[in-house]
Amino acid sequence: MSLVVAQHISKAYQGRLVLDDLSFSIEQGDRIGLVGINGSGKTTLMGIIRGAIQPDTGMISRASSLLVSYLEQRPLAVDLGTSDVLENTRFTAMEHRMKVLERDMERLEGEALKDAAEAYSRIQNTYEVSGVFDYRARLAKTLAGLGLSNDQMEQPYETLSGGEKMRVALGRFLLQKSDLMLLDEPTNHLDLDGLEWLQTHLISSNGTMMIVSHDRWFLDHVCTGIYELEGGKLIEYRGNYSASREQKRAIEENRDRTLERLETEIKRQEAVTQTMLSHRKMKSYHSREKVVRKLKDEMQALRDQKNPKLRMTFSIVSSSDKKDMNRVLLEVEKLSLAYERTLFRNVSFHVRAQDRVALLGPNGCGKTSLLHILLGRREADEGHIRLFGDPDIAFMGQTATFDDESLTVYAWLAKSFSRTETAIRSRLAQFGFREESMIKRIESLSGGERHRLNLCSLLEQAPDLMVLDEPTNHLDIESRYLLEEALTSFKGAVIVVSHDRVFIQKTATRILGFVGTSILPFDSYENWRDAIMEFKTDQIDLTSMPEEEASFSDNVIRRINAQDNHDTRTMNPVELRRARAEYRLRIATLEESIHVHERERDIFEKRDPTEHSPEDYEGYALLLSDLEQLYKSYFSLLEQGESSTD
């Protein structure tokens, strides 16, 4: 079943054709990845699909009563309308309206009373079928999957960071009822746990969706088809992103063979044409000229389809090139840092002159703090850092800054480095700056362009060690390819923080991964993920766990115990239904938490006592104490439930 059908749609802005004669359909069950360089028209196309933007030409039809939901790339401008992260203002508005109607029905008579009763019934029905009674629990579960901690959920919304607000917007979006979901870069601000949770959630939802993303791993695991916008045209590919690249390569290889054949045929026809002219066979001459022109037009059309972003060959040196590439540049010994809670402790590792190290961990674990300590911008609580041979270190943070943004791209690089004009233009071209983009002022560059220029400038410094914090942020897929080629060609050491799994696999030779408050070496991303899963399932020593590792249910229990015991007899029907739903949720939450604690107790008690340290027994004692408190809360809640039904 077709949910959306587009026929020959085009859209131009200020004379520039963004979408050129596009025809496509979205079928029920499709999970389409929409890809293309920044500025290719992806967000515009989504606006046309949902009806927010009208095409200049062409027609788009949608299935009857199609419900389309849209996640903006930057939804922060939307006012949540409440300080409560888990509150739904739509439900609150319906509750308020029902209370007003209840008061009105007490004084109204006749037709007015009948109308008010019908309005109340309609709102009540919508309220109940919208999943209101378990909405807070479902949203909390979703936000936990996206990486929001319990403490963050309990904070006032306005105190959350930009990235945390983005995750709240995504969580709310995922709970909306929808026939077609349009998601514009939903993976922004998600850590690796959040990315894996989201991809699993989208696949299991069995929904129809179109997703704009530059995360190739995500596109590979979620999408059943890829639509690529290139030069205003839309190319459709079957399968995931990797399959689309294979299909694209086959198309380009076939195009190259066709171009070679056309070039040979044009030369042959031109030779025949000259023969006709020399023999004064003018009619045949003009006929052959038409054939040659037609062949040349066909060849030019094929050349226009070729990707203008040709692959570059990088040759980027560092000042270490003539030194021993196995020498140690940096050594960390027993480093620890705490800020409100322990971020990491007793961390030790070293970096050699040719290492490319990926530093992995969830949001908020302390990755950026560790980078700042390595750079001397922050002090650790304990431990030592040693630098050997006075290495040159360059840093690229999550935000690219320039001391004079009025300069053009070309002028910036020319001012910073003494190179010939040809060398500067060649280096800028390697980072995607060509012709007109070289004379852009820095202040007018997009986020991705700023990062590319910053990286280009850093590599020109030829440092011994580059430290990069989320370098793929704001970069489209084409720019990520350029970044990967630049780093793999760089002859120095690299420490990089990233959540892009393809980028990690292509560039990193070593993995340092956070596991709880430890940072450990791993051979691969997969080995680190296995260690994380083992840590989450088998960790018993509760005292050593970071606060965010505590289960959601434990925080709920503390909130339950702190709440007043309201008398259900004074509640109106809406409040009573909500109270009963919350009661059922509390019981289920306590039962789950008791089950988890009992399992941890049983595992401990089945182990050989000689294997336990004194610290293990301290953790075991705390576990039993927590379990006893859970039992008390559970039976107390059961008694409250029985008394409220008397």
N, C-alpha and C positions, 0 to 999 in steps of 0.2 A: 504493500500500500504506500503510495506516495504522499508524504506529508507536505512537501514543498516542491514546486516545479518552477524553474526560472527559464525564460525563453528570451534570448538575444538582449540581455540587459546591459546597459552601458551607463557609466557615471564619470563626469569630469568635474574638476575643481580648478577654477581660475585658468581655464584653457588647457589644463593637463589632463589627458585621458587616463583615469585610474583603473576603471573596469571597461573592457572593450569586447562587447558582443558575447556575453557569457550565457551559456545554456547548461543547465544541470538539474538534478533532482536529489532530494533527500528521502530515502525510503525508511519505513518503520523498522527500527532495530539497528540502523546504521550508527556506527561510531566513527565519525569522520574527523581526521586531523587536517586542519587548514594551515598550510605553511607558506612561507614566502619571506623575502627580506623585509626589514622595517620600512614602512611607507608604501608597501605594495598594494594596500587596499583591503587588508583582512578585516579590520574593524568596520570599514565602510560596507563590505559585503554582509557582515553580520547584521548591521543596521538595516539593510535592505530586506534581508530574510525576515526580520521580526517586524518590519513595517515602520520603523522609526525614520528611515531615510527612503525617499522616492527615487527610483532610477530615472535618468534623463530619457532613455528609450528602453523598449522592451516591456515584458510583462512577467509578473511573479504571482503565482496562485498558491493558496494554502488550503489544506484540508479543512472541512467544515468544523467549526468550534475548536480549532487547534489552539492549545494552550502552550505558549512559548515562554520560557524563563530565560533570563539573560544575566550573566555575571560579568560586570564591567571589569576592565583591566585595572582600573583604580577606583574602587567603590567607596573611598573614604569620604567623598563629598556628601554622601547620603547620611542624613541625620538619623541615628538609631531611635531617637525619641524617648529613650529611657537610659538610666544609669546602670540598669541591671542587664548584664551580658546575656543571661538566660531568659529574659522576659521577651514576650512577643506583643508588640504594641497593637497589632491587629486584634488579637484575642482580648487584650485589655479594653479596646474600644467597643468590642461586642458586649463584653460584660457590663460596661458603663451604660450602653444603650438598653440592655435588658433590664437593668435596675431602674432606669428612667421609665420604661414601659410598665414595669411592675407597679411603680408608684401611680402612673397614669391610670392603670386598670382598676385601682382601688376607688377612683372617683368618677370614671367615665361610665356611660350607660348607652344602651341601644347600639346603633351602627358604629359609633365612635369606639365603643368597647370591643365590638367585633373586629374592627380594623386593627386596633392595637393588639388584640390577641393573635390575629393572623401574622402581624409583623413580628411579634415576639416568637411565635412558632417558627417562622422562617429563619430568624437569627439564631435561635436555639439549635435548630437542625444543622445549620452551617457550622455553628460553634462546635457541636459534638462530633460531626464527621470530619472536622479538620485536624483531629488528633490532639486536641487541646490538653487532655488529661495527662498524657505522658510526654508532652512537648519538651518540657524542661529536661527530662531524663534523656530523651532522644538527642536533644541539642548538646547536652553535656557529653554524651557518649561520642557524638560526632566531633566536637571540638577537641576532646581528648585524643581521638584518632589523628587529628590534624596537628597535634603537638602543643595544645594549650594546657597548661597545668591547672590543678584545682584552685590554687591561689589566684591565678590570673582570671579564672571564671568568676571568682568572688570579688574581684576588684571592680570599682566603678568603671564603666566603659570608657569614659573620657581619659582615664589614667593609663590606658593601654598604649603600647607603642604602635607605630604605623603598621608594622608587620603583623602584630597581634590582632589589630582591627581588621586587617585583610583576611585573616583566618576566621574571625567571627563572621564576616560577610560571606565567606565561602561556606561555612557550616550552615548558616541560615538558608543560603541558596539551595544546598543539597536537600533540605527538608521540604522545599516547596513542591507542590503537585505540578507536574509538567508533562506535556506530550513530547516536547522538543526542548532540550537544554542547549543553550549557546554559552560556551565558557571561553572568555578571552584571557588567556594566560593564567589559568587557575593554579599553576605550580609555583608562581612567584611567592616568595617568603615561606615556603615549606621546606623543612629539613628532610633528610632521607627517610625517616620513619613516616613523616606526613605524606611524602610522595608515594611510598609503597601502600599506605593505608588508602589514599585517594584512588590510586589505580585499581586496587582490589574492590573498593566501593563502587566505582563507576562500572566495572565489568559485571559485578554481581547484581547491579540495579536493573539490568536488561533494558535500559532506557535508550532513547534515540538522542544523539548528541552530535554537535559540531564543536571541536575544541581547537582554539588557537594556542599553539605551544611551540617552544624552541627546544624542549627537552626530548631528545631523540629516543632515549630509553623509555620514557613515558609513552611516546607515540608508538613505539614498537609493541608495548605490552597492552595498550588500551584500544588502539584504532583498528578498524576493519577496512578502512579506505583512506586515501590521502588525496586532498585537493590542493594543488600548488598554484599560487598566483605568481606569474612571472611576465613582466612587460605588459600588464593589463589583461593577459589571457589566463584562462583557467585550464589546467591539465589534470585529468583524473587518473588515479592509479588504484589498482586493486591491492588489498592486503595492507600490512603495516608499513612503517616508515622505511625499514630496511628493504622490504620488497619493492617499494616505490623507487628506491635508488637503483636497484637492479634493473627495473623496467626503464627508468630514465636513461641509464647507461646504454641499454640495448637500443633505445630510440636514437640516442646521439650517435652510436656507432653506425646504425643504419643510415642516418642523415649524412655522416661523413662519407660513407661509401657512395651514396647518391650524389654528393657534391663532386667527388672524384670522377664519377661517371659523366656528370654534366660538363665538367671542365674539359674532359677528353672529347666529348661530343661537340662542344662549342668550337674547340680548335679545329676539328675536322670540318664542321660546317663553314667556318670562316675561310678555310682553305678552298673549299668547293665554291664559295661565294666569289673569292678572288679569281678563280678559274673562269667562272661565268662572266665576270666583268672583263677579263682580258680577251675573251672570245666575243665580246659585244652581245652576249645573250641577255639583254636587259630585263626581259620579262622573268627569266629564270633567276637572274641576279636579285631582283626585288623580292621575289618569292623566298629565296634563301635568306635574305636579310631579315624578313619577318620571322623565319624559323629561329635564327640566331637571337633576335631580340626576345622572343618568347622563352628560349632556353636560359638567357641571362636573367630575365625576370624571375623565372623559377629558381635559379641558383641564388639570387639575392634574397628571395623569400626564405629559403632554407638557412642562409647565413644569418638572417635577422632572428631566427628562432634559437640560434646557438646562445648559450649562456655567456654574457659579456664578461662575467667575473672569472677570468682564466686563472688556473692554479699557478701559484708562484713557487719558485724554488728559493728557500731561505738559506742564508749562510750567515749566522749570527754568532759572533765570537764573544768571549769574556776575557777578562784580564788573567784568568786562570789557564788560558790555552797553552801557555808555554811552561806551566808548572805541573807538578805531580797531580793527576786527576783523582788519585786515591787518598790524597791527604785530607785530614779532618779540618773542616772550616769552623765548626761550632760544636760545642759539647755542653750538654745540660745534665746536671747532677742533682737528684733529690729535690726537685722543684715543687713547691706547694703554694696554693693560693686559696683563700676563703674570702667570700664577700656575702654576708648574711648566712651563707651555707658554704660548705667545702666544694670548690670547683674541681680541683685536682690536687693530688698529694704524692710525694715521693716519685716524681716523674724524672726519668733519666733516658737520654738518647743522644746520638751524635749525628751530624750531617757531613758527608764527604763532598768533595768538590764537584762530583758528577751526579750526585743524588737528585732525583726529582720526587719529593716527598709530598703525599697527600695527607692532610690532617683532617680526620673525619670525626663527626660527632653530632648530636642533636642540637637544635637551637638552645642557646642559653647555657651550654655546658662549659664554656670558657675558652673556646677556640681563639676568638679575637683577642681576648685578654692575654693568652699565651703568646700570640704573635707580638703584641705590644711589649711584653716582657723581653722577648728575644731581641727586639729592636731598641731596647733601652728606654722605652717611653713609659714604662710602668715597672714598679718593683714587686717582686714576689715576696711572700711571707717567709719562705725558707728556701734554701738551695743555692746553687751556683751556676753561672753561665760563663764558659770560657770561649774566647775567640782566638783563633790561631792565624798568625801571619797578617793581621790587620786587614781582613777581607773587606772589599767594597760591597755594601748591601743596599739594594734598591727595594722600595716598598710601594705597592699599589693597593690602596684601600678600596672599600666598597663605593666610595664617592670620589670621582676624578676631579681634582682641583688644579687650576692654573693661575699663575700670579698676574697675568695680563690677558684677560679674555677678549680684549678688543683686537688682538692680533689674528691674522688669518692662520689657517692650518699650516700652509707653506712657511709663512713668516715665523711661526713659533718654532718649527724644527730648524729653520735656517739660523735663527737667533741663538738657539741652544747648542748647535753643533757646527763646527767648521767643516762643511762638506761642499762639493761642487753642486751646482743646480741639478745636473743630471742624476747625481747620487741621491740627493734629497727627494726628487720626484720619483725615482725608482723605489726608494724605501717607503714613501707614502703610498705608492701604488700597491706594494705588498700588503699593506694594511687596509686596502679598500678605498683609498682616497685617490680619485682620478679627476683630471680636468676641472670641472666646476667646483667639485667638493674641496679642492685644494685652496680655493680662494674664499671659502666660507669663513666667517668670523667664529672663533671658538665659542662665544656666547650664544650663537645660534645652533650649535651642534646638538644632536639628540644624545640621550644617555649612552647608547651603544657607540656612537661616533666619538664621544669624549673618552670612553674606555679604550677604544682602539688607538686613539692618538696618544693617550697616556702610556699605553704599553709600548708603542713605537718609540716614544721618547726614552722610556726606561731601558729598552734594549740597546739604544744607541749609546747609553752610558757604559755598556759592556761590564756590568757588575760581576763579582764572583758569586753572589747569592741574590736571588730575587724572592721576595716574600709577597705573595698575592692573596688577598682576602676577597673571596667570591668574584673572581675575574669574569665569569660568564654572565653575571647579572647585566641585564639590558642588552645583551648581544643576541642577534638573530642567528639562525643556524649557519649561514654563510660565514658570519664573523667568528663563530665558534671554530669552524674549520680552520680559518686563518690563525686564530689563537693557538690551536693545537699544533699546527705546522711550525709556528714561530717558536713555541716552547720545546718541541722535540728537536728542533735544529739548534737551539741555544746550547752552548758548550759550557755553561756554568751550572750551579746548583739552584734548585727551586724548592720552596716550601709553599704549598698552596692549600687554601681552604675552599672546598667546593661541594655542592650537592648535585652536580651534573655527573651522572654515573658513566656516561660514554666518555666525557672529558677525562674523568679519573682513569678509566681503563686505558685511554690512548696516551696519556702524558705521564702518569705516575709510575715510578720504578719501585717505590716503597710506600707502605701504608702505615701511618701512626693513627690509631683509633682510640677514642674515648670508650672505656667500658666502666661504667660507674664513675668513680673518681680517679681511676687509673688511666694512663695512656700507654698503650701496648703496641708493639710492632706486629704487622701482619703481611703475609705474602700477597694477598689480594683483597678486593672489596668483599667478595663472597665469604672469605674466611672471617673477616671482621664482623659481617652480619651474623654469621653462625655464632660467634662469641657473644654478641649482643643478645641473641635469643636465648642462649644458654644461661647468661647472667640473669635475664629477666625471669626465667622459669625456675632456676635452681638456687638463687641467692637466698640464704636463710638468715644471715647475720643482719638483722634489721637496723642495728645501730650504725652500720657503715653505709647505709643507703642514703643518697641525696633525697631531699625533701620531695622533689617532684616524682621520685620513684614510688612514693607511697600510693596506695591504690585510691581510686576515686571514692570507693565505698567508705573508706576510713574517714575521709573529710565529711562525707554526707552524714555519717554517724555522729560526728562531733556537732554538726549543725542541728541534727535531730534532738540531741540531748539538751541543746541550748534553747530550743523553742518552747514557747508556752503551750500548755495543754488547753486548747480552745474548746469550749462547750459546743458540740455539734448541734444541740437543740436550738441554738439562737441563730443558726446559719440559714440563709436563703437557699433555694434549690441549686443554684450555680455554685455557691461556696461549699455546699454539702458534697456535690459531685467531685469537686476539686479535692476536698479534704479526704474523701474515700480513696481517690486515685493516688494521692500522695501517701496515704497510709499503706496501700498495697505496695507502692514503690519502696517505702521504708522497710517493710517486712522482707521483700525480695532482696534488697540491698544488704540487710543484716545477715540473711541466710547465706548469701554468696560470700560475704566477708568471713563468716564463721567457718564455712567450708574451706576457704583458702588457708585460714589460720590452723585449722585442724590438720590439713594436709601437711603444712610445714612442720607442725608438732610431730606428726607420725614419721615423717622422713628423718627428723633429728633423732627420734627415739629408736629407730631401726638401725642406725649406724653404730659402728663399734665405738664404745665410749673412749677408748684409748686414742681415737683420732681427733677428739674435741680439745680445743684449747680453752683456757679460762675465759677468753673473750666470747667464745661460742656459747659457753654456759650462761654468761651474762645476757647474751641475746636471747637464749632459750627462756630465761626467767622473765624477761620482758615480754616475750611471745605469750607465755602462759598468763601473765598479768593482763595483757591486751585481750586475750581470749575470754578470760573471766568477766571483763568489762563488757564485752560483746554479748555474752550470755545474759548479763543483767539487763542490758538495754533491750535485748530481744524479748525477754519475758515481761519486762515492764511495758513494752509496746503492745504485746499481746493482751495484757490486762487492760490497758487503755482502750483497745479495740472492743473488748468484751463489755466494758462499762458503758461505752458510747452507744451500744446497741440495746441496752436495757430499757 
